[in-house]
């Protein structure tokens, strides 16, 4: 029988082992790895602050003893010290007398900025500061990073420039400034870090044991400087520093994989993807499987493969990128400072898989990752807004692809939280607000919710008003505002709303750069606004400009972009108007070409594919090509089942079918024009029974199953009820 020990039994056992460990005859062999696991279990059994102090006291001393032991293989080194420090520091608050004297002095020194440290104090204070910064990396607690920065600054101030310890302390201070820059995006912190690390490298003599690590740190700060200024010279200097760090590393140096990883990242930025991927792979191969940095190296390798996939289109790179990024995310605790980056890139690669295949399963997996990335985070966490926004983007894509009503509502709630969590001075806040406006616009389109539309316009207008000039982001936001104003015009029929929509769309199109990725979206918005202007005023020039803008949108949109089908349909509707005006048969051929491509798009939402097929068929009917038109109607009817998918709530299924009302009837009529009477009946029946078939599939008779296995039949009935009433989020 297994005996399970409680809190008191484990506490007594560990206390006895600690007492015996001071006996030279017993030595530290009593404090095995199994004992460490018992210590972790003891902390987990705490119920109240008093029990916690008792547990932390004993477990902290356990790691302190192991830190001083040289009998283990491999030797524990500083790892045990860094485990002891946070445990004993918490105990110090109420029982300073039970703390090992060197740590007690370091804790006291850290809390008293009037004291001057001597050599011994500085050694422990430095260890304490290093562990404090590591605690920030584990938890994302910015107070830890600020405390570590203050402690490192005190250490630098303790010794003159020529002192042997000065360069080491300054190196640590540089690391703290660099981390703060990555969070706060304050260029002054970056310049301070760069100035410090250059001084550290200058003070480090050739052959110094820390020469490689300091060259690596120089490379990291320069890499951040490159991200800020984009200077090829800065990147070249970073690569040179990283190469020096790798060259100076011993083959078995545990820090070598990290330096390889950093060099690979710099080479990736320089465009040398193949060499970067090779070095990332070497870093992953050389690192220990239990090294906490392994997820970082997996992530680097995965993102490089994703970049090469985007360059070359190799599916094997895409799938391998997904595998590596999944490993990186799975190995990381969601509060870790790097997890948001891991999750964001994993969600990106899964979204790429969705765009390639049209299968929503990768999107569902990405949403799971996104939900994990925001779970149970502190409201003041520095990257909370970014994580929420990334999760929103996925939810919004999923809604656009599937039509899940509750997903849209959840996306709006998430983005409201992202805006709330962002700083008012943060440049990205406008991006978050623009995304919220877009989702509110979608809500209006789905619910006819005028309040949501007016809020969308209010938010979008505030974003645009916040810009002093027509920057890249501003023109995109102005285009989004135009779309909402156009919807308001269709609601109010107020010419002023239409004029505002056209003005904002035209301004955005006039100022956006030719290479800007949002250019297709901006020109699509302009085309829609000008077409509305034509219908309001019957000015043919407005319609011809609408067609020109639509052609730019369709020509510039990437092939796998799910918005491509929408842009093609908007262009096709303008072309059909132009054909009615000019009667040019070549225009109908262009309509069929664009809509044929859109109807076959795997990444487009089924509703847009159906609309594209419908428009292509209409253009062919105008040309009296009935058989070709019938082929597009067959495709449209086949797609109806995806509009009313089983995983949708009943209300969402009905909404999708309402949007496609009459498709089956039209298909049957076209079939009759080709004398395909039997096919006409089949198409009509197929369209009319889509939703009914979903319900029939869930309600087939269970009589035989009840006789054979009554509990199983009841369970199946319960699951059917859940499917019918599902509200997928």
C-alpha positions in Angstrom: 0.0 0.0 0.0 1.3 3.5 -0.9 1.6 5.8 2.1 0.8 9.5 1.2 2.7 11.9 3.4 1.0 15.1 4.6 2.4 18.6 5.2 3.7 17.9 8.7 5.3 14.6 7.8 7.1 16.1 4.8 8.2 19.1 6.8 9.6 16.9 9.6 11.4 14.6 7.1 13.0 17.5 5.3 14.0 19.2 8.5 15.7 16.0 9.7 17.5 15.6 6.4 18.8 19.2 6.6 20.0 18.6 10.2 21.8 15.4 9.2 23.3 17.0 6.1 25.5 19.2 8.4 27.1 16.0 9.7 30.3 15.3 7.7 29.7 11.6 8.0 26.4 11.9 6.2 27.2 14.8 3.9 24.9 16.2 1.3 24.0 12.8 -0.1 20.8 12.9 1.9 19.6 15.9 -0.2 18.8 14.0 -3.5 16.7 15.1 -6.4 13.8 13.1 -5.0 14.0 15.2 -1.9 13.8 18.3 -4.0 10.6 17.0 -5.5 9.2 16.5 -2.0 10.1 20.1 -1.3 8.0 21.2 -4.2 5.2 19.1 -3.0 5.5 20.6 0.5 5.0 24.1 -1.0 2.0 22.9 -2.9 0.4 21.6 0.3 0.5 25.0 2.1 -2.7 26.4 3.5 -2.2 29.9 4.8 0.8 32.3 5.2 2.3 30.6 8.3 2.5 27.2 6.6 4.0 28.8 3.5 6.8 30.5 5.5 7.6 27.2 7.2 7.8 25.4 3.8 9.8 28.1 2.1 12.3 28.2 4.9 13.0 24.5 4.7 13.0 24.2 0.9 15.1 27.4 0.6 17.7 25.9 2.9 17.6 22.7 1.0 18.6 24.5 -2.2 21.2 26.5 -0.3 22.9 23.3 0.9 22.8 21.8 -2.6 24.4 25.0 -3.9 27.4 24.4 -1.7 27.7 20.7 -2.6 30.3 19.5 -5.0 29.4 15.8 -4.8 26.6 15.9 -7.4 27.1 15.1 -11.1 26.9 17.4 -12.8 27.7 20.0 -10.1 24.6 22.3 -9.4 26.6 25.5 -9.8 24.5 28.7 -9.5 21.2 27.0 -10.4 20.6 25.9 -6.8 21.5 29.4 -5.6 19.0 31.0 -7.9 16.3 28.5 -6.7 17.1 29.4 -3.1 17.1 33.2 -3.4 13.4 33.8 -4.2 12.3 31.3 -1.5 14.4 32.7 1.2 13.8 36.3 0.3 10.1 35.8 1.0 11.0 34.3 4.4 13.3 37.2 5.1 10.3 39.6 5.3 9.1 38.0 8.6 12.1 35.9 9.8 15.4 37.5 8.8 17.3 35.7 11.6 16.8 32.3 9.9 18.4 33.3 6.6 22.0 32.3 5.7 24.2 35.2 6.7 25.5 36.1 3.2 22.0 36.2 1.7 20.6 38.0 4.8 23.3 40.7 4.2 22.4 40.9 0.5 18.7 41.2 1.2 19.3 43.9 3.8 21.6 45.8 1.4 19.0 45.6 -1.4 16.4 47.2 0.9 18.8 49.9 2.2 20.1 52.2 -0.5 22.1 54.2 2.1 24.6 51.3 2.7 27.9 50.9 0.8 28.7 47.3 -0.3 32.0 45.7 0.3 33.4 42.9 -2.0 31.5 40.1 -0.3 28.2 42.1 -0.2 28.6 42.9 -3.9 28.9 39.3 -4.8 25.7 38.3 -3.1 23.9 41.4 -4.2 24.8 40.7 -7.8 23.5 37.1 -7.5 20.3 38.5 -6.0 19.9 41.0 -8.8 20.4 38.3 -11.5 17.8 36.1 -9.9 15.4 39.1 -9.6 15.8 39.7 -13.4 15.2 36.0 -14.1 12.1 36.2 -12.0 10.9 38.9 -14.3 11.6 36.6 -17.3 9.6 33.8 -15.8 6.6 35.9 -14.6 6.5 39.1 -16.7 6.4 41.1 -13.4 7.9 44.5 -14.4 8.5 45.5 -10.7 11.1 42.7 -10.7 12.9 44.2 -13.7 12.8 47.7 -12.3 14.2 46.3 -9.0 17.0 44.4 -10.8 17.9 47.6 -12.8 18.2 49.6 -9.5 20.4 46.9 -7.9 22.7 46.7 -11.0 23.0 50.5 -11.0 24.0 50.5 -7.3 26.7 47.9 -8.1 28.1 49.9 -11.0 28.2 53.0 -8.7 30.1 51.0 -6.1 33.3 50.6 -8.1 35.3 52.9 -10.3 35.7 52.4 -14.1 39.1 50.8 -13.7 38.0 48.2 -11.1 38.1 44.6 -12.3 34.4 44.1 -11.4 33.1 47.3 -13.1 32.7 45.8 -16.6 30.7 42.8 -15.2 28.3 45.0 -13.3 27.9 47.3 -16.2 27.2 44.4 -18.5 24.4 43.3 -16.2 23.0 46.8 -16.1 23.1 47.0 -19.9 21.0 43.7 -20.0 18.4 45.3 -17.7 18.2 48.5 -19.8 17.9 46.4 -22.9 15.1 44.3 -21.5 13.3 47.5 -20.4 13.7 49.0 -23.9 12.0 45.9 -25.4 9.0 46.5 -23.2 8.8 50.2 -23.0 10.1 51.0 -26.5 11.9 54.1 -25.2 14.8 54.9 -27.5 16.7 56.5 -24.7 17.0 53.1 -22.9 18.3 51.5 -26.1 21.0 54.2 -26.5 22.0 53.9 -22.9 22.3 50.1 -23.3 24.3 50.4 -26.5 26.7 52.9 -24.9 27.2 50.7 -21.9 27.8 47.5 -23.8 30.3 49.2 -26.1 32.2 50.3 -23.0 32.0 46.8 -21.6 33.5 45.3 -24.7 36.2 47.9 -24.7 37.1 47.1 -21.1 37.2 43.3 -21.7 40.7 42.0 -22.5 41.3 39.3 -25.0 41.1 35.9 -23.5 38.8 37.0 -20.7 36.3 34.2 -19.8 33.4 36.5 -20.4 34.6 37.8 -23.7 32.2 35.7 -25.8 29.2 36.5 -23.7 29.9 40.2 -23.9 30.3 40.1 -27.7 27.0 38.3 -27.8 25.3 41.0 -25.7 26.8 43.7 -28.0 25.2 41.8 -31.0 21.8 41.6 -29.2 21.7 45.4 -28.5 22.8 46.2 -32.0 20.1 43.8 -33.4 17.5 45.8 -31.4 19.0 49.0 -32.8 18.6 47.6 -36.3 14.9 46.8 -35.6 14.6 50.5 -34.6 16.5 52.3 -37.3 16.7 49.7 -40.1 20.3 50.6 -40.9 22.2 47.8 -42.9 25.4 49.1 -41.2 23.9 48.4 -37.8 22.8 44.9 -38.8 26.3 44.1 -40.3 27.9 45.2 -37.0 25.5 43.0 -35.1 26.3 40.0 -37.3 30.0 40.7 -36.8 29.6 40.7 -33.0 27.6 37.5 -33.0 30.1 35.8 -35.2 32.9 36.8 -32.7 30.8 35.4 -29.9 30.3 32.0 -31.6 34.0 31.9 -32.6 35.1 32.5 -29.0 32.7 29.9 -27.6 34.1 26.5 -26.6 32.5 23.5 -28.4 30.9 22.3 -25.1 30.0 25.8 -23.8 26.4 25.6 -22.6 25.9 29.2 -23.9 27.0 28.4 -27.5 23.5 27.3 -28.7 22.1 30.7 -27.6 24.9 32.5 -29.5 24.2 30.4 -32.6 20.5 31.2 -32.3 21.3 34.9 -32.1 23.6 34.8 -35.1 20.9 32.9 -37.0 18.3 35.6 -36.2 20.6 38.4 -37.5 21.3 36.4 -40.7 17.6 35.9 -41.1 17.1 39.7 -41.0 19.8 40.1 -43.6 17.9 37.8 -46.0 20.3 34.8 -45.7 17.4 32.4 -44.7 19.1 29.1 -45.7 22.2 29.8 -43.5 19.9 31.1 -40.7 17.8 27.9 -40.8 21.0 25.8 -40.7 22.3 27.6 -37.6 18.9 27.5 -35.9 19.0 23.7 -36.4 22.5 23.5 -35.0 21.4 25.4 -31.9 18.5 23.1 -31.3 20.7 20.0 -31.8 23.4 21.2 -29.3 21.2 22.4 -26.5 20.2 20.1 -23.6 16.6 18.9 -23.7 15.9 20.4 -20.3 17.5 23.8 -21.1 14.9 26.5 -20.5 16.1 28.3 -23.6 15.1 25.4 -25.9 11.7 26.9 -26.7 13.4 30.1 -27.8 15.6 28.2 -30.3 12.7 26.1 -31.5 10.7 29.3 -32.0 13.6 30.9 -34.0 13.9 27.9 -36.3 10.1 27.8 -36.8 9.8 31.5 -37.7 12.7 31.2 -40.2 11.0 28.3 -41.9 7.8 30.3 -42.0 9.7 33.1 -43.7 11.2 30.7 -46.3 7.8 29.2 -46.9 6.4 32.7 -47.7 9.4 33.3 -50.0 9.4 29.9 -51.8 6.0 28.4 -51.1 7.4 25.0 -49.9 4.6 23.3 -48.0 7.2 21.1 -46.1 8.6 24.4 -44.6 5.2 25.4 -43.5 4.4 22.1 -41.8 7.8 21.9 -40.1 7.4 25.5 -38.9 4.0 24.6 -37.3 5.6 21.6 -35.6 8.5 23.5 -34.1 6.3 26.4 -33.0 3.9 24.0 -31.4 6.8 22.5 -29.4 8.0 26.0 -28.4 4.5 27.0 -27.1 3.8 23.6 -25.4 7.1 23.8 -23.5 6.5 27.4 -22.2 4.4 28.6 -19.3 1.9 31.1 -20.5 3.0 33.8 -18.1 6.6 33.6 -19.5 7.8 36.9 -21.1 8.4 35.1 -24.4 5.1 33.2 -24.6 3.2 36.0 -26.3 5.7 36.0 -29.1 5.6 32.2 -29.4 1.8 32.1 -29.4 1.6 35.0 -32.0 3.9 33.3 -34.5 2.3 29.9 -33.9 -1.1 31.5 -34.6 0.4 33.1 -37.8 1.6 29.8 -39.1 -1.7 28.1 -38.4 -3.5 30.9 -40.2 -1.2 30.3 -43.1 -2.2 26.7 -43.1 -5.9 27.7 -43.1 -5.3 30.1 -46.1 -3.6 27.3 -48.1 -6.1 24.6 -47.4 -9.4 26.4 -46.5 -9.8 24.0 -43.6 -10.9 25.8 -40.4 -9.3 23.2 -38.1 -5.9 25.2 -38.0 -7.9 28.3 -37.1 -9.6 26.4 -34.2 -6.2 25.2 -32.9 -4.9 28.8 -33.2 -7.8 30.0 -31.1 -7.0 27.5 -28.4 -3.4 28.9 -28.3 -4.7 32.4 -28.2 -7.1 31.7 -25.4 -4.2 30.1 -23.4 -2.1 33.2 -24.0 -4.6 35.5 -22.2 -5.7 33.1 -19.5 -5.5 34.4 -15.9 -3.0 37.2 -16.6 -2.6 40.3 -14.4 -4.5 43.3 -15.7 -1.4 45.5 -15.5 0.9 43.0 -17.3 3.0 44.8 -19.9 2.0 42.7 -22.9 -1.7 42.0 -22.1 -3.1 44.4 -24.7 -0.9 42.8 -27.4 -2.0 39.3 -26.5 -5.7 40.3 -26.5 -5.4 42.0 -29.9 -3.7 38.9 -31.4 -6.5 36.7 -30.0 -9.1 39.1 -31.4 -7.6 38.9 -34.9 -8.0 35.1 -34.9 -11.6 35.3 -33.6 -12.4 37.9 -36.2 -11.0 35.7 -39.0 -12.9 32.7 -37.7 -16.1 34.6 -37.7 -15.6 35.9 -41.2 -14.9 32.3 -42.4 -17.7 30.5 -40.5 -20.3 33.1 -39.6 -20.4 32.1 -35.9 -22.4 34.8 -34.2 -21.1 34.3 -30.7 -17.6 34.3 -32.0 -18.1 37.8 -33.3 -19.5 39.0 -29.9 -16.6 37.4 -28.1 -14.2 39.1 -30.5 -15.7 42.5 -29.7 -15.4 41.9 -26.0 -11.8 40.8 -26.3 -10.9 43.9 -28.4 -12.6 46.2 -25.9 -10.4 44.7 -23.3 -7.3 45.2 -25.5 -8.1 48.9 -26.0 -8.7 49.2 -22.2 -5.4 47.5 -21.4 -3.4 49.6 -23.8 -1.7 52.9 -22.8 -3.2 56.1 -24.2 0.3 57.1 -25.3 0.9 53.8 -27.1 1.1 54.0 -30.9 -0.5 50.6 -31.3 -3.5 51.7 -29.4 -4.9 53.2 -32.6 -4.5 49.8 -34.3 -6.5 48.2 -31.4 -9.2 50.8 -31.8 -9.4 50.4 -35.6 -9.8 46.6 -35.1 -12.6 47.2 -32.6 -14.3 49.6 -35.1 -14.1 46.9 -37.8 -15.7 44.3 -35.6 -18.5 46.7 -34.6 -19.1 47.3 -38.3 -19.4 43.5 -38.8 -21.9 43.5 -35.9 -24.0 46.1 -37.7 -23.9 44.1 -40.9 -25.1 41.0 -39.1 -27.6 42.4 -36.6 -28.6 45.6 -38.3 -27.5 47.2 -35.1 -27.4 50.9 -35.7 -25.8 51.7 -32.4 -22.9 49.4 -33.2 -22.4 51.2 -36.6 -22.4 54.6 -35.0 -19.9 53.5 -32.4 -17.8 52.0 -35.1 -17.7 55.4 -36.9 -17.0 57.3 -33.7 -14.1 55.0 -32.8 -12.7 55.1 -36.4 -13.1 58.9 -36.6 -11.2 59.3 -33.3 -8.4 57.1 -34.6 -8.1 59.2 -37.9 -8.2 62.5 -36.0 -5.3 61.4 -33.9 -2.9 61.6 -36.9 -1.2 64.8 -37.9 -0.4 63.6 -41.4 -1.2 60.9 -43.9 1.1 58.1 -42.6 0.9 54.5 -43.7 -1.4 53.5 -40.8 -3.5 56.7 -41.1 -4.6 56.0 -44.7 -5.6 52.4 -43.8 -7.6 53.7 -40.8 -9.2 56.4 -43.0 -10.2 53.6 -45.5 -11.9 51.7 -42.7 -13.8 54.8 -41.6 -15.0 55.2 -45.2 -16.5 51.7 -45.1 -18.5 52.4 -42.0 -19.6 55.8 -43.3 -20.8 54.1 -46.5 -22.9 51.7 -44.4 -24.4 54.7 -42.6 -25.4 56.2 -45.9 -27.2 53.1 -47.0 -29.0 53.3 -43.6 -29.8 57.1 -43.7 -29.6 58.0 -47.4 -28.0 61.2 -46.3 -25.8 62.5 -49.2 -23.4 64.0 -46.6 -22.6 60.5 -45.3 -21.9 59.3 -48.9 -19.6 62.4 -49.6 -17.7 61.7 -46.4 -17.2 58.0 -47.3 -16.0 58.9 -50.8 -13.7 61.7 -49.5 -12.0 59.4 -46.9 -11.6 56.5 -49.4 -10.1 58.8 -52.1 -7.8 60.4 -49.6 -6.5 57.0 -48.4 -6.0 55.8 -52.0 -4.2 59.0 -53.0 -1.7 58.7 -50.2 -1.0 55.0 -49.8 2.3 53.8 -51.1 2.3 51.4 -54.1 4.0 48.6 -52.1 1.9 49.0 -48.9 0.2 45.6 -48.1 -3.1 47.4 -47.3 -3.3 48.9 -50.8 -5.8 46.3 -52.1 -8.1 46.9 -49.2 -7.9 50.7 -49.6 -8.7 50.5 -53.3 -11.6 48.1 -52.7 -13.1 50.6 -50.2 -12.7 53.3 -52.8 -14.4 51.2 -55.5 -17.4 50.5 -53.2 -17.8 54.1 -52.3 -17.6 55.3 -55.9 -20.1 52.7 -57.1 -22.6 54.0 -54.4 -21.9 57.5 -55.7 -22.8 56.4 -59.2 -26.1 54.8 -58.1 -26.9 58.0 -56.2 -26.0 60.5 -58.9 -25.8 58.4 -62.1 -22.5 60.1 -62.9 -20.8 57.6 -65.2 -17.3 59.0 -64.3 -17.9 57.7 -60.7 -18.6 54.2 -62.0 -15.6 54.1 -64.3 -13.4 55.2 -61.4 -15.0 52.5 -59.2 -14.0 49.9 -61.8 -10.4 51.2 -62.0 -10.1 51.1 -58.2 -11.6 47.6 -58.1 -9.1 46.4 -60.7 -6.2 47.7 -58.6 -7.6 45.9 -55.5 -8.0 42.5 -57.4 -4.6 42.8 -59.1 -2.7 43.5 -55.9 -4.3 41.1 -53.4 -2.2 38.0 -52.6 -3.5 34.8 -54.1 -4.3 33.0 -50.8 -5.8 36.1 -49.1 -9.4 35.2 -48.1 -10.4 38.8 -48.9 -9.6 38.3 -52.5 -13.0 36.8 -53.2 -14.7 39.8 -51.7 -12.7 42.2 -53.7 -13.4 40.2 -56.9 -17.2 40.3 -56.2 -17.1 44.1 -55.5 -15.3 44.6 -58.8 -17.7 42.3 -60.6 -20.8 44.2 -59.4 -19.3 47.5 -60.7 -18.4 45.8 -64.0 -22.0 44.5 -64.4 -23.2 48.1 -63.9 -20.6 49.3 -66.5 -21.9 46.6 -69.0 -25.4 47.9 -68.6 -24.1 51.3 -69.4 -21.8 50.5 -72.3 -23.0 47.0 -73.5 -19.4 45.8 -74.1 -19.5 41.9 -74.1 -15.8 41.9 -73.1 -16.9 43.3 -69.7 -19.0 40.2 -69.1 -16.1 38.0 -69.9 -14.0 39.9 -67.3 -16.8 39.3 -64.7 -16.8 35.6 -65.3 -13.0 35.4 -65.0 -12.8 37.2 -61.7 -15.8 35.4 -60.2 -14.6 32.0 -61.4 -11.3 32.5 -59.5 -13.2 33.8 -56.4 -15.6 30.8 -56.4 -12.6 28.4 -56.3 -10.8 30.1 -53.5 -10.2 27.6 -50.7 -9.6 30.3 -48.1 -12.7 32.4 -48.9 -15.8 32.1 -46.8 -18.4 29.8 -48.4 -20.9 32.6 -48.6 -18.6 34.7 -50.8 -17.8 31.7 -53.0 -21.5 31.2 -53.5 -21.9 34.9 -54.4 -19.0 34.7 -56.8 -20.5 31.6 -58.5 -23.9 33.3 -58.7 -22.5 36.5 -60.3 -20.5 34.4 -62.9 -23.6 32.5 -63.7 -25.6 35.7 -64.1 -23.0 37.1 -66.5 -23.1 33.8 -68.6 -26.8 33.9 -68.7 -26.6 37.4 -70.1 -24.4 35.9 -72.8 -27.0 33.0 -73.1 -24.3 30.4 -72.3 -26.7 28.3 -70.2 -24.5 25.2 -69.8 -21.5 27.2 -68.4 -24.0 29.0 -66.1 -25.3 25.7 -64.9 -21.8 24.6 -63.9 -21.5 27.6 -61.6 -25.0 27.1 -60.1 -24.0 23.5 -59.3 -21.0 24.7 -57.4 -23.1 27.3 -55.5 -25.7 24.6 -54.5 -22.9 22.2 -53.4 -21.5 25.0 -51.2 -24.8 25.6 -49.4 -24.0 22.8 -46.9 -21.0 24.8 -45.7 -23.0 27.9 -45.1 -25.3 25.8 -42.8 -22.5 23.7 -41.2 -23.4 21.4 -38.3 -21.0 23.2 -36.0 -23.0 26.4 -36.3 -25.8 27.4 -34.0 -29.3 27.0 -35.5 -29.7 30.8 -35.8 -26.4 31.1 -37.7 -27.4 28.2 -40.0 -30.6 30.0 -40.8 -28.9 33.3 -41.4 -26.5 31.7 -43.9 -29.3 30.1 -45.8 -31.4 33.3 -45.9 -28.4 35.1 -47.5 -28.5 32.4 -50.3 -32.2 32.3 -50.7 -33.3 31.5 -54.2 -30.0 30.0 -55.4 -31.5 26.5 -55.7 -34.6 27.7 -57.5 -32.5 29.7 -60.0 -30.2 26.7 -60.5 -33.2 24.5 -61.3 -34.5 27.1 -63.8 -31.2 27.2 -65.6 -31.1 23.4 -65.7 -34.5 23.4 -67.4 -33.1 25.8 -70.0 -30.6 23.0 -70.9 -33.4 20.3 -70.9 -31.8 18.7 -67.8 -35.1 18.0 -66.1 -33.9 15.4 -63.6 -30.9 17.5 -62.7 -33.3 20.5 -62.1 -35.3 18.4 -59.6 -32.1 17.3 -57.8 -30.8 20.8 -57.5 -34.1 22.1 -56.2 -34.3 19.3 -53.6 -30.7 19.7 -52.6 -31.1 23.4 -51.8 -34.4 23.1 -50.0 -33.3 20.4 -47.6 -29.9 21.6 -46.4 -30.9 22.6 -42.9 -33.5 19.9 -42.6 -30.9 17.3 -43.5 -28.6 18.6 -40.7 -31.4 18.0 -38.2 -32.3 14.6 -39.6 -28.7 13.5 -39.3 -28.8 14.3 -35.6 -32.3 12.7 -34.9 -32.2 9.3 -36.7 -33.9 6.5 -34.8 -32.0 5.0 -31.8 -34.4 2.1 -31.2 -31.9 -0.7 -31.9 -29.2 1.0 -29.9 -31.5 1.4 -26.9 -32.1 -2.3 -26.9 -28.4 -3.2 -27.1 -27.0 -0.4 -24.8 -29.4 1.9 -23.1 -26.8 4.1 -21.3 -24.9 4.6 -24.6 -28.2 5.6 -26.4 -28.9 8.2 -23.6 -25.4 9.6 -24.0 -25.7 9.9 -27.8 -29.1 11.7 -27.4 -27.5 14.1 -25.0 -24.6 14.8 -27.4 -27.1 15.4 -30.2 -28.9 17.9 -28.1 -25.7 19.7 -27.5 -24.9 19.8 -31.2 -28.3 21.2 -32.1 -28.0 23.9 -29.4 -24.3 24.4 -29.7 -23.0 27.9 -29.2 -19.4 27.5 -30.3 -17.1 30.1 -28.9 
